[in-house]
Amino acid sequence: MKFSPEEIEQYRGVTERVSNGSQLAASPKLREFLNYIVDCALRECPEEASEQQIGVNVFGRKPGYNSSEDSIVRSQARLLRQKLASFFKEEGASEPITIEIPKGHYLPLFKARSIGEVSLPAVASALSLPSSVIAPESRGRISLGIIFILVALAAGLVLGYALPRRTVASAQLHDPLWAPFLSQDQPPLVIYSNPVFRGAPLKDGLRLLPPGTASNAPEDDTYTGTGEAQAIYTLTRFFDRANRDFVLKRSRLVTWDDAKSRNLVFLGASTQNTALAELPTATQFVIRLDENAHGYVSNEHPLAGEPHKFVTDSSDEYAIIALLPGLESSTRILAFTGLTTVGTQSAVEFALDPIHRADLAKRAGLDHNLARPFEALLRVHVRRNVGLDSEIVAFHTR
């Protein structure tokens, strides 16, 4: 189907609003999925929206992978359909265009909502009156009346687009978990890991230099994990919707003079995030390495029935969300750490999901409408280095 430039602009606009909406706030892969298939449709390239192509281009599968054994595209398509339906029923109820993904294929359909869905009998009657029954002296008044109604309808559409976003932003600003970090007083400091590598990237490649290891080779500390990078992107979208800013720094550039009076957000395990390792606050879930340098989570103060350590298998990953007291009494710290970079990304996505963050606050309890400090241990189900879903397996209040 050939789309006009006006249609393309309109369809890209509604896609952007869906991507920025609360339904996809904590689902960067679903956003990427949606934008990819919309782009295929608008470029009139349906062959690029096949299950194989989506698996390769969106979910990082190798070309020719066995899609009958790996159902990532089908399972994520089901979830995306649910998210789209929820968006257009609630937050996007005033959208004149909806996006649907029909079952059986992945190319989206753009459907105009019928004007009949809005009850406007007076306008319809006025517009349908034949001119022969309208007295000449009344036509001017009727025309002005219709113009007034149409202007009012246009204003209503504008408000319809704006109000849902304002509602979302307001909900974020008063969220028990995130409210301190969205304060206008001072933007929080987001600190991401940047471990030290040795070697030359364009010559013999880079190798991770374990903490405390001496080396005569050239050192490079300008890299971070892909999960941390994705987490920064996800946080940026979340803060943008609340019309708030944050200051971003890599851990090796943080000075405690800058950090002590701010709310802090840490991304990455303390083994790779030196600023997090220097925190004076002791945590109850700690990432450690065994004799084979495999990571596990040590449960420093296990509750009844909890193991002393959590060890992964081939399809699982562990991640930690810790809400801690800040360096000053008026500040707080949020730390997101995973055994791998995938875990860090999954922890951030979990804490940004409206349902999950409400559950975290409920478990922690409230103090002056804010979540009390806690530590949550997540089990992340991973397929091909992609975190699919997460669940809380241990929860400690502080």
C-alpha positions in Angstrom: 0.0 0.0 0.0 1.3 3.4 -1.0 1.3 6.0 1.8 1.1 9.7 1.1 3.7 12.0 2.8 0.9 13.3 5.1 -0.1 9.8 6.1 3.6 8.9 6.8 4.0 11.9 9.0 0.7 11.1 10.8 1.6 7.5 11.4 5.1 8.2 12.6 3.7 10.8 15.0 1.3 8.3 16.6 4.1 5.7 16.7 6.3 8.1 18.6 3.5 8.9 21.1 3.0 5.2 21.7 6.8 4.7 22.2 6.9 7.6 24.7 3.8 6.3 26.5 3.8 4.6 29.9 3.0 1.2 28.4 6.4 0.9 26.8 8.3 3.0 29.3 10.3 0.1 30.7 10.4 -2.0 27.6 13.1 -0.7 25.2 13.0 -3.9 23.1 9.3 -3.6 22.6 9.8 0.0 21.5 12.5 -1.1 19.1 10.2 -3.9 17.9 7.3 -1.4 17.2 9.5 1.2 15.5 11.1 -1.5 13.3 7.9 -3.0 12.0 6.3 0.5 11.5 9.4 1.5 9.5 9.0 -1.6 7.4 5.4 -0.8 6.7 6.0 2.9 5.8 8.9 2.0 3.6 6.7 -0.7 1.9 9.1 -3.5 2.7 6.9 -6.2 4.1 9.5 -8.9 3.5 11.7 -7.2 6.2 9.0 -7.7 8.8 9.2 -11.5 8.7 9.9 -13.4 11.9 13.4 -14.2 10.8 14.2 -10.6 10.0 12.7 -9.3 13.2 14.7 -11.9 15.2 17.9 -10.8 13.6 17.4 -7.0 13.4 15.6 -6.4 16.7 16.5 -9.3 19.0 20.1 -9.9 17.9 19.6 -13.5 16.6 22.1 -14.9 14.1 20.9 -15.0 10.5 19.2 -18.4 9.8 18.4 -19.1 13.4 15.7 -21.7 14.1 12.6 -19.7 14.9 10.6 -22.9 15.6 12.8 -23.5 18.6 13.4 -19.8 19.5 10.0 -18.1 20.0 11.3 -14.7 21.1 9.5 -12.8 18.2 6.2 -14.6 18.7 6.2 -14.1 22.5 7.2 -10.4 22.3 4.6 -9.8 19.6 1.9 -11.1 21.9 3.1 -8.7 24.6 3.3 -5.8 22.2 -0.3 -6.4 21.0 -1.4 -6.2 24.6 0.6 -3.0 25.3 -0.9 -1.4 22.1 -4.4 -2.3 23.1 -3.9 -0.9 26.6 -2.4 2.3 25.3 -5.3 3.1 22.9 -7.9 2.2 25.5 -6.4 4.4 28.2 -3.6 6.8 27.7 -4.2 7.1 23.9 -8.0 7.1 24.0 -8.1 10.4 22.1 -5.7 9.3 19.3 -7.5 9.5 15.9 -5.3 6.7 14.6 -4.7 3.3 16.2 -2.0 0.8 15.5 -2.8 -2.9 15.3 -0.6 -6.0 14.7 -2.9 -8.7 13.2 -2.3 -12.2 14.4 -0.4 -14.3 11.9 2.0 -11.6 10.7 3.9 -8.7 12.0 3.2 -5.8 9.6 1.2 -3.2 11.5 -2.1 -1.7 10.4 -3.1 1.9 10.9 -6.8 2.4 11.5 -8.6 5.7 11.7 -11.1 5.9 14.5 -14.6 6.6 13.2 -16.0 10.0 14.0 -19.1 8.2 14.9 -17.4 7.0 18.1 -17.8 10.6 19.4 -21.4 11.5 20.1 -22.0 14.9 18.4 -25.7 14.8 17.4 -26.0 18.6 17.4 -23.1 19.1 15.1 -24.1 16.3 12.9 -27.7 17.7 12.6 -26.4 21.2 11.8 -24.0 20.0 9.2 -26.6 17.8 7.5 -29.2 20.5 7.2 -29.9 21.2 3.5 -29.2 24.8 2.6 -32.7 25.2 1.2 -34.3 25.0 4.6 -32.0 27.6 6.2 -33.2 31.1 6.1 -30.7 33.4 4.4 -30.4 35.6 7.5 -29.8 32.5 9.7 -26.9 31.1 7.6 -24.3 33.5 8.9 -25.2 32.7 12.5 -25.2 28.9 11.8 -21.9 29.1 10.0 -20.3 31.0 12.9 -21.8 28.5 15.3 -20.3 25.6 13.3 -16.9 27.3 13.2 -17.1 27.8 17.0 -17.9 24.1 17.5 -15.1 23.0 15.2 -12.6 25.2 17.0 -13.8 23.8 20.3 -13.4 20.3 19.0 -9.8 21.1 17.8 -9.0 22.5 21.2 -10.4 19.3 22.8 -8.1 17.2 20.6 -5.1 19.2 21.6 -6.0 18.8 25.3 -6.7 15.1 24.7 -3.1 14.7 23.5 -1.6 16.8 26.3 -3.6 15.6 29.3 -2.6 11.9 29.3 1.1 12.9 29.2 0.5 15.4 32.0 -1.2 12.6 34.0 1.8 10.3 33.4 4.3 13.0 34.4 2.3 13.8 37.5 2.2 10.1 38.5 6.0 9.9 38.0 6.6 12.9 40.2 4.6 11.5 43.1 5.8 7.9 42.7 7.0 6.5 46.1 10.2 5.0 44.6 11.2 7.7 42.1 9.9 11.0 43.6 13.1 12.0 45.4 15.1 11.6 42.2 12.6 13.7 40.2 12.8 16.6 42.6 13.4 20.1 41.0 15.8 21.1 43.8 18.9 19.4 42.3 19.1 16.9 39.4 20.3 13.5 40.6 23.7 12.1 39.6 23.6 9.0 37.5 26.9 7.1 37.8 27.6 4.3 35.3 30.4 1.7 35.5 33.5 2.1 33.4 35.9 -0.8 34.1 39.6 -0.7 33.1 40.7 -2.6 30.0 44.2 -3.2 28.8 45.4 -3.4 25.3 44.8 -1.4 22.1 41.3 -1.7 20.6 42.5 -1.3 17.0 45.5 -3.5 17.3 45.2 -6.6 19.6 41.8 -5.8 21.2 40.9 -5.1 24.8 40.9 -7.3 27.8 39.2 -6.6 31.1 41.6 -5.7 33.9 40.3 -7.2 37.2 40.3 -4.7 40.1 43.6 -4.5 41.9 45.6 -6.1 39.0 48.8 -4.5 38.0 49.6 -4.2 34.3 52.3 -2.5 32.2 50.0 -2.6 29.1 48.1 0.6 28.1 44.9 1.0 30.1 41.6 2.3 28.8 38.7 3.2 31.0 36.4 4.8 28.4 34.0 1.8 27.9 30.8 0.6 29.6 28.5 -2.4 29.2 25.8 -2.5 26.6 23.2 -3.0 29.4 24.4 0.1 31.1 24.1 2.1 27.9 20.6 0.8 27.3 19.7 1.6 30.9 20.9 5.2 30.5 18.7 5.5 27.4 15.7 4.1 29.3 16.3 6.4 32.2 16.5 9.4 29.9 13.1 8.6 28.4 11.6 8.3 31.8 13.1 11.6 33.1 12.1 13.3 29.8 8.4 12.4 30.3 8.6 13.9 33.8 10.3 17.0 32.3 13.3 16.5 34.6 17.0 16.2 34.1 19.9 14.3 35.6 23.7 14.6 35.5 25.5 11.7 34.0 29.1 10.7 35.0 31.2 7.6 34.6 32.3 6.2 38.0 36.0 7.0 37.7 35.2 10.7 37.3 33.0 11.1 40.3 34.1 13.3 43.1 32.4 13.0 46.5 32.2 16.7 46.9 29.8 16.7 43.9 28.0 13.6 45.1 27.5 14.0 48.8 24.5 16.4 48.5 22.8 14.7 45.6 20.4 11.8 45.1 22.5 9.1 43.4 21.7 6.4 40.8 24.3 3.7 40.3 24.4 1.5 37.2 26.6 -1.6 37.3 28.2 -3.9 39.9 30.6 -2.5 42.4 33.4 -4.6 40.8 33.1 -2.4 37.7 31.7 0.7 39.3 34.4 2.1 41.6 32.2 4.8 43.0 29.7 2.3 44.2 32.4 0.2 45.8 33.5 3.2 47.8 30.0 3.8 49.3 30.1 3.6 53.1 26.7 1.9 53.2 26.8 -1.9 53.7 24.4 -3.9 51.5 22.8 -7.3 52.3 23.1 -8.7 48.8 26.6 -8.6 47.5 28.0 -9.8 44.1 31.0 -12.0 44.5 33.2 -14.3 42.4 33.9 -18.0 43.1 37.2 -19.8 42.6 36.4 -20.1 38.9 35.7 -16.4 38.5 31.9 -17.1 38.1 29.7 -14.5 39.7 27.1 -15.3 42.3 25.0 -13.2 44.8 26.0 -13.6 48.5 23.1 -13.2 50.9 24.9 -11.6 53.9 21.9 -11.8 56.3 19.6 -14.5 55.0 16.0 -14.4 56.3 14.3 -17.6 57.3 14.2 -20.1 54.4 16.6 -18.1 52.2 19.9 -19.6 50.9 23.2 -18.0 51.8 24.0 -17.5 48.1 22.2 -17.4 44.8 23.9 -19.2 41.9 22.8 -18.8 38.2 22.2 -21.5 35.7 22.6 -21.2 31.9 19.2 -19.5 31.4 19.1 -17.3 34.5 20.8 -14.1 35.8 20.5 -12.3 39.1 20.2 -8.6 39.6 19.8 -6.3 42.6 17.7 -3.1 43.1 18.8 -1.3 46.3 17.1 1.8 47.7 19.6 3.1 50.3 19.9 6.1 52.6 22.0 8.9 50.9 25.2 10.4 52.0 23.2 13.2 53.6 20.0 12.7 55.6 17.9 14.4 52.9 19.2 12.3 50.0 18.8 8.8 48.7 20.6 6.2 46.6 19.2 3.8 44.0 21.7 1.1 42.9 21.1 -1.3 40.0 23.6 -4.1 39.7 23.6 -7.4 37.9 25.9 -10.3 37.6 26.3 -9.2 34.0 25.4 -6.1 32.0 22.1 -7.8 31.0 21.1 -8.0 34.7 21.8 -4.3 35.3 19.6 -3.3 32.3 16.8 -5.7 33.5 16.9 -4.2 37.0 16.4 -0.7 35.7 13.6 -1.8 33.4 11.9 -3.6 36.3 12.1 -0.5 38.5 10.7 1.7 35.8 7.7 -0.5 35.0 4.6 1.1 36.8 3.3 -2.2 38.1 6.7 -3.5 39.4 7.7 -0.2 41.0 4.3 0.0 42.8 5.0 -3.6 44.1 8.4 -2.6 45.3 7.0 0.4 47.3 4.2 -1.8 48.7 6.7 -4.4 49.9 9.0 -1.8 51.4 6.3 0.2 53.1 5.9 4.0 53.1 7.3 6.8 55.2 5.9 10.2 54.4 4.6 8.8 51.0 8.1 7.6 50.1 9.3 4.0 49.9 11.4 2.9 52.8 14.9 1.7 52.0 15.1 -1.9 50.8 17.1 -4.4 48.7 15.3 -6.6 46.2 17.0 -9.6 44.5 15.6 -10.4 41.0 15.9 -13.5 39.0 16.1 -12.6 35.3 15.2 -15.1 32.6 17.7 -14.6 29.8 17.6 -15.9 26.2 20.5 -15.1 23.8 21.8 -12.4 26.1 18.4 -10.7 26.2 16.5 -10.3 29.6 12.9 -11.4 28.9 11.3 -11.1 32.3 12.2 -10.7 35.9 10.8 -11.8 39.3 11.6 -10.9 42.9 13.1 -13.9 44.7 14.2 -12.2 47.9 13.3 -8.9 49.5 14.9 -7.2 52.5 13.8 -4.0 54.2 16.4 -1.9 55.9 
